[in-house]
Amino acid sequence: MIREHLLSFYQRNNKRKPKSIIYYRDGVSKGQFLQVLQSELIAIQKAWKSLDNQDPPPITFVVVQKRHRTRLFPTDLRLTDKSGNIVPGN
């Protein structure tokens, strides 16, 4: 799948290769970080090598984990909007 994405990028961007790759991943438990990193990073590198014999660009591997439903309650009501939500930046 990564190979097809790299080809698509190349074809849609005037035959230019990406200068960096950012890879987002969800559904990884703490105990699987290293395993997923090693296997999927190697797959990305192999996909790159299959298209270009040079080293791949920098690869940033981002794992999204645990979505919390955080609720914030202001201590000063002057810092809220009409609906009672905290104003951004406060």
For each residue, the residues with C-beta under 8 A, 3 or more apart:
1: 4 5
2: 5 6 43 44 47
3: 6 7 47 50 51
4: 1 7 8
5: 1 2 8 9
6: 2 3 9 10 17 18 47 48 51
7: 3 4 10 11 51
8: 4 5 11 12
9: 5 6 12 13 17 18
10: 6 7 13 15 16 17 51
11: 7 8 15
12: 8 9
13: 9 10 16
14:
15: 10 11
16: 10 13
17: 6 9 10 52 57
18: 6 9 21 57
19: 57
20: 57 58 59 60
21: 18 44 56 57 58 59 60
22: 59 60 62
23: 40 44 59 60 61 62
24: 62 64
25: 28 36 40 61 62 63 64
26: 63 64 65
27:
28: 25 32 33 36 63 65
29: 32
30: 33 65
31:
32: 28 29 35 36
33: 28 30 36 37 63
34: 37 38
35: 32 38 39
36: 25 28 32 33 39 40 63
37: 33 34 40 41 61
38: 34 35 41 42
39: 35 36 42 43
40: 23 25 36 37 43 44 61
41: 37 38 44 45 59 61
42: 38 39 45 46
43: 2 39 40 46 47
44: 2 21 23 40 41 47 48 56 59
45: 41 42 48 49 56 59
46: 42 43 49 50
47: 2 3 6 43 44 50 51
48: 6 44 45 51 52 56
49: 45 46 52 53 56
50: 3 46 47
51: 3 6 7 10 47 48
52: 17 48 49
53: 49
54:
55:
56: 21 44 45 48 49 59
57: 17 18 19 20 21
58: 20 21
59: 20 21 22 23 41 44 45 56
60: 20 21 22 23
61: 23 25 37 40 41
62: 22 23 24 25
63: 25 26 28 33 36
64: 24 25 26 67
65: 26 28 30
66:
67: 64
68:
69:
70:
71:
72: 86
73:
74: 77 79 80 86 90
75:
76: 79
77: 74 80
78:
79: 74 76 86 87 90
80: 74 77 83 84 85 86 87
81: 84 85 87
82:
83: 80
84: 80 81
85: 80 81
86: 72 74 79 80 90
87: 79 80 81 90
88:
89:
90: 74 79 86 87
